[in-house]
Each structure stands twice: as C-alpha cells, then as structure tokens.
C-alpha cells in the first residue's frame, strides 16, 4: 500500500524502541492471522498446502514432491501478537493518525480529531507522501477521507505519489 489512516485513541503513543525509533506494527487481526497460520501448519503436517485458486475462501491441496521444506520456510514464522496494533476498547479509537504501511506500519503524524486537521498538519510539516515527495492540503485531505493511498502510481506517463494522484477523477 503506502499511506493509511488508522483510528487510534486521542492520547495514543505509538511504541518506540530503546533508540527512540517507532516499532512497526501490523494493522489487522492477530487472532485471525494466527488462526490461519495454525490451520495452515496443521494442514501442512498432514501433507497439504493452501491453494491459490480462490481469494474468497481458503482451501487446501496436496503438497507437491518438491515442497519438502518446513511450514515456517513456506509461509514464514507464526504471527507474534506484539507485532500487531493493539485492539482498542470500543469507542476509544476516535482520532485519525497517518501511517506509512509499506513496511508493517509506523506513524508519520500525531493523532487528530478530524481529517481536515490531519491534512493541515501533514501539509504544514511537509510529510512524506512517498520518498521525498510531499503533497498539497487537498491531496492529503482526499487521502485522509479515503483512508489510504498507494505508495506511487504512473498516470499519463508521469510517476507520482499515490497521495498526489488522490485528487484525480
């Protein structure tokens, strides 16, 4: 993806490591991801692997003879809860915070109550829309309201950030 709005509590402080850098956190459900991984491992141990035929449901097919590695080598390590965004109490995630999510996700802004406040801060602080590219208030506002923008696009032969492209029809 590229840029993503995440809903957080007003006083949310994204965790940092000992050196003061933000710790990337995955957006999504740890419980769902670990359940999928555990079932995939169970199927792997019985000689099956996930099929790539359908995006709508997970099905399993027999593993091929050349698929003789471990499940961890095939699908990666089992998800770790500490690597995920926390689940906030219902009704407490009332503010918008812009994240980069090309990696797991680190914030590029503080939390704001409205999309307009968030867009103003991103514009005034020349926040990165992609690499060293910035964006206008209108482009950031469109992205904040949409909830996300891709990292970059090529439109009409021109390379630009996904945020910059967000105001196109």
N, C-alpha and C positions, 0 to 999 in steps of 0.2 A: 504494500500500500504506500504510504508516505506520511501524510498528516492525518491525525484522528482526534476528534473531540471525545474526551472521556468525562463522564459525570462523576464528581467527587464531592465529599463534604466541604463546607465552606473553609474549614481550617486544615484541610488535608495537606500533609507534608510528605511528598514522595520520599522514600528512604534513600539514603546515601551510604556509600561505603566509607571506610576509615580515611580514605584520601579526599573525601568530600565530593565524589562523583556520584551522580544518580545511578541507582541499581536498576537495570532494565527489568520491567515487569510485563508479563504476558497478559493481554486482555482476553477474557473468556472464562470458561468454567473449568476450574481444576478438576472438580468431581466428574464432569463429563469426559474430559480428556484422559484421566487416569482410568476410568471405567472402560473406555475404548481401548486403551493400551493393554489393560489387564486381559480383556477378552481377546485381543489380537495375539497376545502371548500364549493364552490358553489354546487358541486355535493352532498357532504355530507349533506348539508342543505336540499336537495331535496330527501334524503333517499338512496343515492348511495355511494359507495366507489370504490377506484381504484382496478382493477382486477390485479392479479399477474400472469395471464395466459401468457402474452406476454411481452417480453423485447423490442420488436420492436415498439410498439405503446401503448399509454395509453388508456385503455378502462375502463368503469365503470360497476359495477354490483350492484344489490340491496344489501343494508346492511342487515346483519343477526340480529335477535332479540337481541342477546347478545352483539351487537356492539352499545351500547347506551351511550357511552361516548362522550365527545366533540371532535371536529375535532383536536383541539390542543393536547388533550390527545392521539389521534390516530396517528397523523403524526408529532407532535412537533410544536413548535412555528413558526409563519410566519417568513421567512428569513428576516434578517436585513442587509441592504446594507453595513454598517460599518464593518461587519464581513467578507467581501469579499476582495480579492485582487483588487486593482484599475484597471480600464481599462486604459491602457497607450495609448497615442497618437500614431497613426500608424507610424511605422518606428523608434520609440524611444526605444523599448524593444530589445536592441541589445546584451545584456550581459546575461550570464548564472549564476544562483545562485542555490546552492543545498539547498533543504528544506527537513525537516522531515515532513511527512504528515500522520503519524499515528493518530495525532490529526488533527486539521484544517490546520496546517502548520506554522512552524517557520523556519527561515533560520539557516543553520549550516555552512554557508560560506559567504564571501563577493561576490560581482559580478565580473565576469571575462569575457574577450572578447572571449576566446576560451575554448574548452573542455579540452585541454591539460593544460592550466593554472589552471583551476578549479581542475582538478585531482591532479596536483602537490601540490596545496595548501591543499587539503583535506588529501593527504598523509603526507605531511610535518608537518601538525598540528594534525595528529592522530585523525582526525574527526571520530565521531561515525558512523559506518556502521549499528550497531544495539547494543543497550546497551553499554557495554564496549568493543565491538568488533571493530577493525579497519580494514583497507583493504590496499592492495598494490596499487601502481600507476596504474598498468594495469587494476585492478578490478575497481578502481574509474573511469578510462578513459572509459572503456566499459559502465559503468553505465551512465556517463555524455553523451556519444554518443547515448545511448539507450533512455535517458530521464527519466528513472526511474528504480527502483529495489524494489522487495517486501521486507518487513521487515526481514523475515527469511525464510529459507527453510530446509527441511531434504532431503539430497541427499545421497544415498547409506548408509542410516542409520546414517549419520553424520549431526548434527544440525549446521547450519552456517547462517551468514547474507546473505540477498539477494544480496548485493553488492559482497561478496566473491564468490557467485555462478555465478556472471555475466560473468566470463571468461570461463565458462564450455561450451562445444559444444552443 
